[in-house]
Amino acid sequence: MLWEPTKDPDRYVRLTVKEIDCLTFEAQVENASMIFLGNETLMPKPVFEFTPKGGRRLNLVQSKAIQFVPSALVERRVLLEGRMAIMRKSDYQLDAIPWEPIVEWFRSVSQSFKDTIGHKGAILIQNTTLGTVKEWHQVMVSQDAVNWRRTGGLLKQFPRGEVEFDVKLSRPG
């Protein structure tokens, strides 16, 4: 199940697969589209907490959710990284929540993403300020990101950041 924050910070809506197709992934800033993946066997509905200003936000630990920030296109020239995350083991331990089922589910979802959209031979690379090349083997690169880079599009972590990434292909497709 998927939960998406609405313009009202106190509300999250449950998304269906059809609604996901309608989401826009063009943004002015990073984190513009944030979705939370929930697993009904781990937690049937999201758990909220109050913010210092009196609003509510999703409690990622109590909800046993995965935060998913899809890649976003900025100014039609920069593709920002997407990411998926759960909290640290110690965060779950503070609330006496078993971490193992959450991390198993997270790894399963991550592997599904890699199998479905990942380019098996793509390695993200970064030219460092020291003149070396850093290879990010743990980062999954989609076929669409490979195609974007091939056509001259930029790959970045932050819209205004100086660091740009490239893709090295160790094998086709």
ChimeraX commands (.cxc) that place a marker at each C-alpha (Angstrom):
marker #1 position 0.00,0.00,0.00 radius 0.5
marker #1 position 1.24,3.52,-0.72 radius 0.5
marker #1 position 0.70,6.71,1.24 radius 0.5
marker #1 position 1.34,10.13,-0.23 radius 0.5
marker #1 position 1.45,13.40,1.70 radius 0.5
marker #1 position -1.12,15.91,0.48 radius 0.5
marker #1 position -0.81,19.70,0.36 radius 0.5
marker #1 position -2.36,19.60,3.83 radius 0.5
marker #1 position 0.51,18.31,6.05 radius 0.5
marker #1 position -2.03,16.60,8.32 radius 0.5
marker #1 position -3.31,14.28,5.60 radius 0.5
marker #1 position -1.92,11.34,3.72 radius 0.5
marker #1 position -3.86,9.54,1.03 radius 0.5
marker #1 position -3.70,5.91,0.10 radius 0.5
marker #1 position -2.74,5.52,-3.55 radius 0.5
marker #1 position -3.82,2.89,-6.03 radius 0.5
marker #1 position -1.67,1.70,-8.93 radius 0.5
marker #1 position -3.74,3.81,-11.36 radius 0.5
marker #1 position -3.14,6.92,-9.26 radius 0.5
marker #1 position 0.61,6.33,-9.29 radius 0.5
marker #1 position 0.57,6.58,-13.08 radius 0.5
marker #1 position -0.92,10.08,-12.73 radius 0.5
marker #1 position 1.79,11.44,-10.43 radius 0.5
marker #1 position 4.09,14.06,-11.91 radius 0.5
marker #1 position 7.80,13.66,-11.46 radius 0.5
marker #1 position 8.86,17.13,-12.52 radius 0.5
marker #1 position 9.99,19.35,-9.68 radius 0.5
marker #1 position 11.68,22.60,-8.74 radius 0.5
marker #1 position 13.41,21.14,-5.68 radius 0.5
marker #1 position 14.54,17.76,-4.40 radius 0.5
marker #1 position 12.02,15.75,-2.34 radius 0.5
marker #1 position 9.11,17.34,-4.22 radius 0.5
marker #1 position 7.41,13.96,-4.59 radius 0.5
marker #1 position 7.57,11.77,-1.52 radius 0.5
marker #1 position 5.67,8.53,-1.16 radius 0.5
marker #1 position 5.56,6.13,1.76 radius 0.5
marker #1 position 5.22,2.43,1.16 radius 0.5
marker #1 position 3.32,0.52,3.82 radius 0.5
marker #1 position 3.02,-3.20,4.36 radius 0.5
marker #1 position -0.37,-4.20,5.79 radius 0.5
marker #1 position 1.10,-7.30,7.39 radius 0.5
marker #1 position 3.56,-5.12,9.34 radius 0.5
marker #1 position 1.22,-2.18,10.06 radius 0.5
marker #1 position -2.35,-1.83,8.71 radius 0.5
marker #1 position -2.38,1.98,8.60 radius 0.5
marker #1 position 0.05,4.88,9.02 radius 0.5
marker #1 position 0.91,6.22,12.48 radius 0.5
marker #1 position 1.18,9.99,12.90 radius 0.5
marker #1 position 3.01,12.23,15.33 radius 0.5
marker #1 position 2.64,15.91,16.16 radius 0.5
marker #1 position 5.23,18.40,14.93 radius 0.5
marker #1 position 6.56,21.24,17.13 radius 0.5
marker #1 position 4.23,23.63,15.24 radius 0.5
marker #1 position 1.17,21.51,16.05 radius 0.5
marker #1 position 0.83,19.79,12.69 radius 0.5
marker #1 position 1.03,16.06,12.07 radius 0.5
marker #1 position 3.49,13.99,10.08 radius 0.5
marker #1 position 3.95,10.33,9.38 radius 0.5
marker #1 position 6.03,8.53,11.99 radius 0.5
marker #1 position 8.25,6.40,9.75 radius 0.5
marker #1 position 9.36,4.08,12.58 radius 0.5
marker #1 position 5.92,3.44,14.10 radius 0.5
marker #1 position 4.37,3.10,10.63 radius 0.5
marker #1 position 7.07,0.59,9.66 radius 0.5
marker #1 position 7.11,2.34,6.30 radius 0.5
marker #1 position 9.59,2.82,3.49 radius 0.5
marker #1 position 10.21,6.38,2.34 radius 0.5
marker #1 position 10.38,6.57,-1.45 radius 0.5
marker #1 position 11.46,9.74,-3.23 radius 0.5
marker #1 position 11.29,9.09,-6.99 radius 0.5
marker #1 position 13.77,10.60,-9.40 radius 0.5
marker #1 position 12.57,14.00,-10.56 radius 0.5
marker #1 position 13.19,16.09,-13.62 radius 0.5
marker #1 position 14.21,19.71,-12.87 radius 0.5
marker #1 position 14.11,22.44,-15.49 radius 0.5
marker #1 position 13.85,19.75,-18.17 radius 0.5
marker #1 position 17.63,19.28,-18.06 radius 0.5
marker #1 position 18.57,17.72,-14.70 radius 0.5
marker #1 position 17.47,14.30,-13.50 radius 0.5
marker #1 position 17.73,14.14,-9.72 radius 0.5
marker #1 position 18.48,10.91,-7.93 radius 0.5
marker #1 position 15.63,8.98,-6.43 radius 0.5
marker #1 position 15.98,7.04,-3.20 radius 0.5
marker #1 position 14.35,4.59,-0.88 radius 0.5
marker #1 position 15.03,4.42,2.83 radius 0.5
marker #1 position 14.03,3.06,6.20 radius 0.5
marker #1 position 15.29,4.25,9.55 radius 0.5
marker #1 position 18.32,2.86,11.39 radius 0.5
marker #1 position 18.05,-0.31,13.44 radius 0.5
marker #1 position 18.62,1.71,16.62 radius 0.5
marker #1 position 15.56,3.90,15.85 radius 0.5
marker #1 position 13.30,0.83,15.82 radius 0.5
marker #1 position 15.00,-0.58,18.92 radius 0.5
marker #1 position 14.17,2.63,20.85 radius 0.5
marker #1 position 10.48,1.82,20.32 radius 0.5
marker #1 position 10.97,-1.95,20.87 radius 0.5
marker #1 position 9.97,-2.64,17.26 radius 0.5
marker #1 position 11.56,-5.72,15.66 radius 0.5
marker #1 position 13.82,-4.47,12.88 radius 0.5
marker #1 position 14.33,-7.73,11.00 radius 0.5
marker #1 position 10.88,-7.95,9.32 radius 0.5
marker #1 position 11.17,-4.32,8.20 radius 0.5
marker #1 position 14.65,-4.69,6.74 radius 0.5
marker #1 position 13.69,-7.98,5.02 radius 0.5
marker #1 position 10.72,-6.25,3.41 radius 0.5
marker #1 position 12.90,-3.25,2.45 radius 0.5
marker #1 position 15.48,-5.52,0.80 radius 0.5
marker #1 position 12.71,-7.33,-1.07 radius 0.5
marker #1 position 11.25,-4.04,-2.37 radius 0.5
marker #1 position 14.73,-2.77,-3.30 radius 0.5
marker #1 position 15.52,-5.97,-5.18 radius 0.5
marker #1 position 12.18,-5.77,-6.99 radius 0.5
marker #1 position 13.05,-2.23,-8.15 radius 0.5
marker #1 position 16.48,-3.38,-9.33 radius 0.5
marker #1 position 15.01,-6.36,-11.19 radius 0.5
marker #1 position 12.23,-4.31,-12.77 radius 0.5
marker #1 position 13.86,-1.03,-13.80 radius 0.5
marker #1 position 17.57,-1.39,-13.11 radius 0.5
marker #1 position 20.15,-1.50,-15.89 radius 0.5
marker #1 position 22.23,-4.56,-15.02 radius 0.5
marker #1 position 25.50,-3.23,-16.43 radius 0.5
marker #1 position 25.31,0.41,-15.37 radius 0.5
marker #1 position 27.60,1.87,-12.72 radius 0.5
marker #1 position 27.16,5.42,-11.48 radius 0.5
marker #1 position 30.44,7.35,-11.55 radius 0.5
marker #1 position 31.57,10.67,-10.16 radius 0.5
marker #1 position 34.62,12.71,-11.13 radius 0.5
marker #1 position 35.96,14.02,-7.83 radius 0.5
marker #1 position 37.64,17.37,-7.20 radius 0.5
marker #1 position 40.87,15.40,-6.60 radius 0.5
marker #1 position 40.83,14.23,-10.20 radius 0.5
marker #1 position 39.87,10.64,-9.35 radius 0.5
marker #1 position 36.81,8.73,-10.45 radius 0.5
marker #1 position 34.57,7.25,-7.78 radius 0.5
marker #1 position 32.34,4.34,-8.75 radius 0.5
marker #1 position 29.06,3.94,-6.87 radius 0.5
marker #1 position 28.41,0.20,-7.28 radius 0.5
marker #1 position 25.67,0.09,-4.62 radius 0.5
marker #1 position 23.52,2.64,-6.48 radius 0.5
marker #1 position 20.90,1.20,-8.82 radius 0.5
marker #1 position 20.80,3.01,-12.18 radius 0.5
marker #1 position 17.65,2.68,-14.28 radius 0.5
marker #1 position 17.60,2.15,-18.01 radius 0.5
marker #1 position 15.81,5.52,-18.29 radius 0.5
marker #1 position 18.68,7.25,-16.42 radius 0.5
marker #1 position 21.18,5.62,-18.81 radius 0.5
marker #1 position 19.14,6.83,-21.80 radius 0.5
marker #1 position 18.80,10.31,-20.25 radius 0.5
marker #1 position 22.56,10.60,-19.85 radius 0.5
marker #1 position 23.20,9.30,-23.38 radius 0.5
marker #1 position 21.08,12.15,-24.77 radius 0.5
marker #1 position 23.09,14.76,-22.85 radius 0.5
marker #1 position 20.85,15.12,-19.80 radius 0.5
marker #1 position 22.51,15.81,-16.46 radius 0.5
marker #1 position 22.45,13.44,-13.48 radius 0.5
marker #1 position 22.67,15.16,-10.09 radius 0.5
marker #1 position 21.88,14.70,-6.43 radius 0.5
marker #1 position 20.82,18.33,-5.91 radius 0.5
marker #1 position 19.38,20.73,-8.53 radius 0.5
marker #1 position 21.89,23.51,-7.89 radius 0.5
marker #1 position 24.76,21.25,-6.80 radius 0.5
marker #1 position 28.06,21.34,-8.65 radius 0.5
marker #1 position 28.52,17.57,-8.56 radius 0.5
marker #1 position 27.41,15.77,-11.71 radius 0.5
marker #1 position 27.34,12.04,-12.23 radius 0.5
marker #1 position 27.90,9.90,-15.29 radius 0.5
marker #1 position 27.21,6.28,-16.15 radius 0.5
marker #1 position 29.73,3.61,-17.05 radius 0.5
marker #1 position 28.41,0.52,-18.76 radius 0.5
marker #1 position 30.17,-2.68,-17.81 radius 0.5
marker #1 position 27.88,-4.61,-20.16 radius 0.5
marker #1 position 24.95,-3.71,-22.40 radius 0.5
marker #1 position 21.34,-3.68,-21.13 radius 0.5
marker link #1:1,2 radius 0.2
marker link #1:2,3 radius 0.2
marker link #1:3,4 radius 0.2
marker link #1:4,5 radius 0.2
marker link #1:5,6 radius 0.2
marker link #1:6,7 radius 0.2
marker link #1:7,8 radius 0.2
marker link #1:8,9 radius 0.2
marker link #1:9,10 radius 0.2
marker link #1:10,11 radius 0.2
marker link #1:11,12 radius 0.2
marker link #1:12,13 radius 0.2
marker link #1:13,14 radius 0.2
marker link #1:14,15 radius 0.2
marker link #1:15,16 radius 0.2
marker link #1:16,17 radius 0.2
marker link #1:17,18 radius 0.2
marker link #1:18,19 radius 0.2
marker link #1:19,20 radius 0.2
marker link #1:20,21 radius 0.2
marker link #1:21,22 radius 0.2
marker link #1:22,23 radius 0.2
marker link #1:23,24 radius 0.2
marker link #1:24,25 radius 0.2
marker link #1:25,26 radius 0.2
marker link #1:26,27 radius 0.2
marker link #1:27,28 radius 0.2
marker link #1:28,29 radius 0.2
marker link #1:29,30 radius 0.2
marker link #1:30,31 radius 0.2
marker link #1:31,32 radius 0.2
marker link #1:32,33 radius 0.2
marker link #1:33,34 radius 0.2
marker link #1:34,35 radius 0.2
marker link #1:35,36 radius 0.2
marker link #1:36,37 radius 0.2
marker link #1:37,38 radius 0.2
marker link #1:38,39 radius 0.2
marker link #1:39,40 radius 0.2
marker link #1:40,41 radius 0.2
marker link #1:41,42 radius 0.2
marker link #1:42,43 radius 0.2
marker link #1:43,44 radius 0.2
marker link #1:44,45 radius 0.2
marker link #1:45,46 radius 0.2
marker link #1:46,47 radius 0.2
marker link #1:47,48 radius 0.2
marker link #1:48,49 radius 0.2
marker link #1:49,50 radius 0.2
marker link #1:50,51 radius 0.2
marker link #1:51,52 radius 0.2
marker link #1:52,53 radius 0.2
marker link #1:53,54 radius 0.2
marker link #1:54,55 radius 0.2
marker link #1:55,56 radius 0.2
marker link #1:56,57 radius 0.2
marker link #1:57,58 radius 0.2
marker link #1:58,59 radius 0.2
marker link #1:59,60 radius 0.2
marker link #1:60,61 radius 0.2
marker link #1:61,62 radius 0.2
marker link #1:62,63 radius 0.2
marker link #1:63,64 radius 0.2
marker link #1:64,65 radius 0.2
marker link #1:65,66 radius 0.2
marker link #1:66,67 radius 0.2
marker link #1:67,68 radius 0.2
marker link #1:68,69 radius 0.2
marker link #1:69,70 radius 0.2
marker link #1:70,71 radius 0.2
marker link #1:71,72 radius 0.2
marker link #1:72,73 radius 0.2
marker link #1:73,74 radius 0.2
marker link #1:74,75 radius 0.2
marker link #1:75,76 radius 0.2
marker link #1:76,77 radius 0.2
marker link #1:77,78 radius 0.2
marker link #1:78,79 radius 0.2
marker link #1:79,80 radius 0.2
marker link #1:80,81 radius 0.2
marker link #1:81,82 radius 0.2
marker link #1:82,83 radius 0.2
marker link #1:83,84 radius 0.2
marker link #1:84,85 radius 0.2
marker link #1:85,86 radius 0.2
marker link #1:86,87 radius 0.2
marker link #1:87,88 radius 0.2
marker link #1:88,89 radius 0.2
marker link #1:89,90 radius 0.2
marker link #1:90,91 radius 0.2
marker link #1:91,92 radius 0.2
marker link #1:92,93 radius 0.2
marker link #1:93,94 radius 0.2
marker link #1:94,95 radius 0.2
marker link #1:95,96 radius 0.2
marker link #1:96,97 radius 0.2
marker link #1:97,98 radius 0.2
marker link #1:98,99 radius 0.2
marker link #1:99,100 radius 0.2
marker link #1:100,101 radius 0.2
marker link #1:101,102 radius 0.2
marker link #1:102,103 radius 0.2
marker link #1:103,104 radius 0.2
marker link #1:104,105 radius 0.2
marker link #1:105,106 radius 0.2
marker link #1:106,107 radius 0.2
marker link #1:107,108 radius 0.2
marker link #1:108,109 radius 0.2
marker link #1:109,110 radius 0.2
marker link #1:110,111 radius 0.2
marker link #1:111,112 radius 0.2
marker link #1:112,113 radius 0.2
marker link #1:113,114 radius 0.2
marker link #1:114,115 radius 0.2
marker link #1:115,116 radius 0.2
marker link #1:116,117 radius 0.2
marker link #1:117,118 radius 0.2
marker link #1:118,119 radius 0.2
marker link #1:119,120 radius 0.2
marker link #1:120,121 radius 0.2
marker link #1:121,122 radius 0.2
marker link #1:122,123 radius 0.2
marker link #1:123,124 radius 0.2
marker link #1:124,125 radius 0.2
marker link #1:125,126 radius 0.2
marker link #1:126,127 radius 0.2
marker link #1:127,128 radius 0.2
marker link #1:128,129 radius 0.2
marker link #1:129,130 radius 0.2
marker link #1:130,131 radius 0.2
marker link #1:131,132 radius 0.2
marker link #1:132,133 radius 0.2
marker link #1:133,134 radius 0.2
marker link #1:134,135 radius 0.2
marker link #1:135,136 radius 0.2
marker link #1:136,137 radius 0.2
marker link #1:137,138 radius 0.2
marker link #1:138,139 radius 0.2
marker link #1:139,140 radius 0.2
marker link #1:140,141 radius 0.2
marker link #1:141,142 radius 0.2
marker link #1:142,143 radius 0.2
marker link #1:143,144 radius 0.2
marker link #1:144,145 radius 0.2
marker link #1:145,146 radius 0.2
marker link #1:146,147 radius 0.2
marker link #1:147,148 radius 0.2
marker link #1:148,149 radius 0.2
marker link #1:149,150 radius 0.2
marker link #1:150,151 radius 0.2
marker link #1:151,152 radius 0.2
marker link #1:152,153 radius 0.2
marker link #1:153,154 radius 0.2
marker link #1:154,155 radius 0.2
marker link #1:155,156 radius 0.2
marker link #1:156,157 radius 0.2
marker link #1:157,158 radius 0.2
marker link #1:158,159 radius 0.2
marker link #1:159,160 radius 0.2
marker link #1:160,161 radius 0.2
marker link #1:161,162 radius 0.2
marker link #1:162,163 radius 0.2
marker link #1:163,164 radius 0.2
marker link #1:164,165 radius 0.2
marker link #1:165,166 radius 0.2
marker link #1:166,167 radius 0.2
marker link #1:167,168 radius 0.2
marker link #1:168,169 radius 0.2
marker link #1:169,170 radius 0.2
marker link #1:170,171 radius 0.2
marker link #1:171,172 radius 0.2
marker link #1:172,173 radius 0.2
view
